Amino acid sequence: QLLAAVLGSCLLFWLILSPGFCCNINDQKVGLVKSHLEILREATQTYRAQTGKFPASLDDMVPDYMQRLPMDAWDVPYQYQVSQASCTITSLGEDGVVGGEGVNQDLSETILNQ
C-alpha cells in the first residue's frame, strides 16, 4: 500500500511537471477566454439591439445583461474599446502585454455596428 501511494504521488508529480500537462492547462485557459469573449459578444449585441448603441463600458451591462463580468483566465479584467462603428473586447493573454504568441497572444472579439 505504501508503495502504491509513493508510485501514485510520483506519477502525479510527473504529470504536473510534464510539458503536455502544462500545454493542456494553457489550452484550457485560451478556451476559457474564447468562451468568455463569445458570452460578452452576445451580451453586447443584445445591449445594442435594445438600446441602439454599444455600452460605454462593460460595467454598463451588469446586472441587466450579465449577472457579473468575468475575469480572463489570468484573473485580469477584459479590456473594452468602443467607437461609433464598433467595439472590441480583449484579453492580453498571460503576459498582459499587447502582442505575443501561444498563451501570451491577445484574444479579442470585435463587434461591428450594423
CORGI-V386931 format. One record per pair of residues at least 12 apart in sequence whose ideal C-beta (glycine too) atoms are under 8 Angstrom apart, sorted by sequence separation. I is the first residue (numbers start at 1). J is the second residue. If there is no record, write none. Layout:
# CORGI-V386931
I,J
I,J
This chain:
# CORGI-V386931
78,90
79,91
93,105
47,60
78,91
79,92
93,106
47,61
92,106
93,107
76,91
91,106
76,92
90,106
91,107
44,61
47,64
74,91
90,107
91,108
40,58
43,61
47,65
73,91
90,108
46,65
58,77
72,91
74,93
89,108
90,109
58,78
74,94
76,96
88,108
89,109
73,94
88,109
43,65
58,80
74,96
88,110
89,111
43,66
57,80
87,110
88,111
86,110
87,111
86,111
40,66
56,82
86,112
39,66
55,82
85,112
86,113
54,82
85,113
40,69
84,113
40,70
39,70
58,89
54,86
55,87
54,87
36,70
36,72
40,78
33,72
32,72
33,73
32,73
37,78
36,78
30,73
44,87
29,73
28,73
29,74
44,89
41,89
40,89
37,89
37,91
36,91
54,111
33,91
54,113
48,111
29,94
48,113
45,111
44,111
26,94
41,109
40,109
37,107
41,111
37,108
38,109
37,109
30,103
34,107
29,103
33,107
30,105
26,102
26,103
30,107
